[in-house]
Amino acid sequence: MAQVKLLGVGGSSYSRRVEWALKVKGVKYEYMEEDLQNKSPLLLEFNPIHKKIPVLIHNGKPICESMVILEYIDEAFEGPSILPKDPYERAIARFWAKFLDGKCLEAVGKALWSKFGEEEEKSKQEAYEMLKIVDNELKDKKFFGGDKIGFVDVAANYIPFWLEIVEEATGVVLVTSENFPNLCAWRDEYLNCSEVKENLPDRDTMLGFFKAKVLAATLAK
């Protein structure tokens, strides 16, 4: 049997992406929690360039970067497909995943942590524009790829769980059902998926973590 290990951090959306993909594929794995303040020799050995989680180790060989790992999992293991089989649909899925993991994530993160005057409003407006694009893409869809969770949904995993928690911690609310009805409907479906629902970080712990970050940022100003 193939030996699969995952080096990660339980509260990281990047680690959870990989875990959810493994769950979707039905892959058995050993999870190894990392302390990023005291990184393990294994992490430093297997990801010497970035020294970051997650790292998937398959038969002793490491794969780094969460989006790269997702594609590897889909190709290396039998089970339900994460990426579409059709080449065009697969390319479109990669496009949306890159948008969500890049431009959209950057705009949302900037808006959530911007707390001053015009800069805050400008950042929020940019985030709204990105989220509206996502909301429009989800119109009449249960998930990005159709009726089941897939590559794009996993790439967007910070939206259904982490976004709402950071909103509460910072007091900056970006997503409401009035503004983004399709996104909110997708979020509810997403969080009810067994692969996701059964493998979420503890919400209270995550809220405490982000409240501490807000306090530290406030004291630093």
C-alpha positions in Angstrom: 0.0 0.0 0.0 1.3 3.5 -0.9 2.5 5.4 2.1 1.1 8.9 2.3 2.0 11.5 4.9 0.9 15.2 5.2 2.9 17.8 7.0 0.5 20.6 7.8 -1.1 23.0 10.3 -4.6 22.3 11.5 -5.8 25.8 11.3 -4.3 26.5 7.8 -6.7 26.7 4.8 -3.8 25.5 2.7 -3.4 22.4 4.7 -7.1 21.8 4.8 -7.2 22.0 1.0 -5.0 19.0 0.8 -6.8 17.1 3.5 -10.2 17.6 1.8 -8.8 16.5 -1.6 -7.4 13.4 0.1 -10.8 12.8 1.6 -12.6 13.3 -1.7 -10.3 10.8 -3.4 -10.6 8.3 -0.5 -6.8 8.3 0.2 -5.6 7.1 3.6 -2.9 9.2 5.0 -0.9 10.0 8.2 -1.3 13.6 9.3 1.7 15.3 11.0 1.1 18.6 12.7 3.9 21.2 12.3 4.9 24.0 14.7 5.9 26.8 12.4 7.8 28.5 15.2 9.9 25.4 15.5 9.9 23.6 12.2 10.6 20.0 12.1 13.7 18.5 10.5 11.3 16.6 8.1 9.7 19.8 6.9 13.1 21.5 6.4 14.4 18.5 4.6 11.4 18.0 2.3 10.7 21.7 1.5 14.1 23.3 1.8 13.2 26.2 -0.7 10.1 27.6 1.0 10.2 25.8 4.3 6.3 26.0 4.4 3.4 23.7 4.8 1.7 21.8 3.4 4.0 19.1 2.2 2.6 15.7 0.9 5.0 12.8 1.2 4.1 9.9 -1.1 6.4 6.8 -0.9 9.1 9.0 0.5 8.9 11.6 -2.2 7.8 15.2 -1.3 5.3 17.4 -3.2 5.1 21.0 -2.1 2.6 23.9 -2.6 -1.1 23.2 -2.0 -2.3 23.7 -5.6 0.4 21.5 -7.0 -0.4 18.9 -4.4 -4.1 18.9 -5.4 -3.3 18.1 -9.0 -0.8 15.4 -7.9 -3.5 13.8 -5.7 -5.9 13.7 -8.6 -3.4 12.1 -10.9 -1.6 9.7 -8.6 -4.6 8.1 -6.8 -7.7 6.3 -7.9 -11.1 7.7 -6.8 -13.5 10.4 -7.8 -12.0 13.1 -10.0 -11.1 16.4 -8.6 -10.3 18.1 -11.9 -12.6 17.6 -14.9 -11.6 15.0 -17.4 -12.3 17.1 -20.5 -9.2 19.2 -21.4 -11.1 22.4 -21.9 -13.1 22.1 -18.7 -9.9 21.3 -16.9 -8.2 24.4 -18.3 -11.2 26.5 -17.1 -11.0 25.0 -13.7 -7.4 25.9 -13.4 -8.2 29.4 -14.5 -10.8 29.9 -11.8 -8.6 28.2 -9.2 -5.7 30.6 -10.0 -8.1 33.6 -9.8 -9.5 32.5 -6.4 -6.1 31.6 -5.0 -4.5 34.7 -6.3 -6.3 38.0 -7.2 -9.4 37.3 -5.2 -7.7 36.0 -2.1 -5.3 39.0 -2.2 -8.1 41.5 -2.5 -10.2 39.9 0.2 -7.3 39.7 2.6 -6.4 43.3 2.1 -9.9 44.4 2.7 -10.3 42.4 5.9 -7.1 43.9 7.4 -7.5 47.5 6.2 -8.9 49.7 8.9 -8.4 53.3 7.9 -10.6 55.8 6.0 -10.3 55.9 2.2 -7.8 53.1 2.0 -10.3 50.8 3.8 -13.2 51.8 1.5 -11.0 51.4 -1.6 -9.9 47.9 -0.4 -13.4 46.8 0.4 -14.6 48.0 -3.1 -11.9 46.0 -4.8 -12.8 42.9 -2.7 -16.5 43.4 -3.6 -15.6 43.5 -7.3 -13.7 40.2 -7.0 -16.5 38.5 -5.0 -19.1 39.7 -7.4 -17.2 37.9 -10.2 -17.3 34.7 -8.1 -21.0 35.2 -7.2 -21.8 35.5 -10.9 -19.8 32.4 -11.8 -21.8 30.4 -9.2 -25.2 31.4 -10.6 -27.4 28.3 -11.1 -24.6 26.1 -9.8 -24.3 23.9 -6.7 -20.5 23.9 -7.0 -18.1 25.4 -9.4 -17.9 22.3 -11.5 -21.5 21.2 -11.2 -23.1 18.9 -8.6 -20.1 17.8 -6.7 -17.2 19.4 -4.9 -14.1 19.7 -7.1 -10.8 21.5 -7.8 -12.1 25.1 -7.9 -14.2 24.6 -4.7 -11.2 23.2 -2.8 -9.0 26.1 -4.0 -11.7 28.5 -2.7 -11.9 26.9 0.7 -10.9 30.1 2.6 -14.2 31.7 1.7 -16.8 29.4 3.3 -15.0 28.9 6.6 -12.1 31.3 7.3 -13.6 34.4 5.7 -16.6 34.6 8.1 -14.3 34.1 11.1 -11.9 36.8 10.1 -14.9 39.1 9.4 -16.1 38.5 13.0 -12.6 39.1 14.4 -11.9 42.3 12.5 -15.4 43.7 12.3 -15.1 44.1 8.5 -18.1 42.3 6.9 -17.7 41.6 3.2 -20.2 38.8 2.4 -23.9 39.0 3.0 -26.7 37.0 1.4 -28.2 40.2 0.0 -25.0 41.2 -1.8 -23.8 37.7 -2.8 -26.7 35.2 -2.8 -25.1 32.6 -5.0 -21.8 32.7 -3.0 -23.7 32.2 0.2 -25.8 29.4 -1.2 -22.5 27.7 -2.4 -21.0 28.3 1.1 -23.8 26.5 2.8 -23.6 23.5 0.4 -19.8 23.4 0.8 -19.9 23.3 4.6 -22.4 20.5 4.5 -20.2 18.2 2.4 -19.1 15.3 4.6 -15.4 15.6 3.5 -15.4 19.2 4.7 -17.8 19.2 7.6 -16.0 16.3 9.4 -12.6 17.9 8.9 -12.9 21.6 9.9 -10.7 23.3 12.5 -12.3 24.2 15.8 -14.1 27.5 15.2 -13.6 29.0 18.6 -9.9 28.3 18.5 -9.6 30.0 15.0 -11.7 33.0 16.2 -9.4 33.4 19.2 -6.3 33.2 16.9 -7.6 35.9 14.6 -8.8 38.1 17.5 -5.2 37.9 18.9 -3.9 39.0 15.5 -6.3 41.9 15.5 -5.2 43.0 18.9 -1.5 42.7 18.0 -2.1 44.8 14.8 -4.0 47.4 16.8 -1.3 47.7 19.5 1.4 48.0 16.8 -0.2 51.1 15.3 
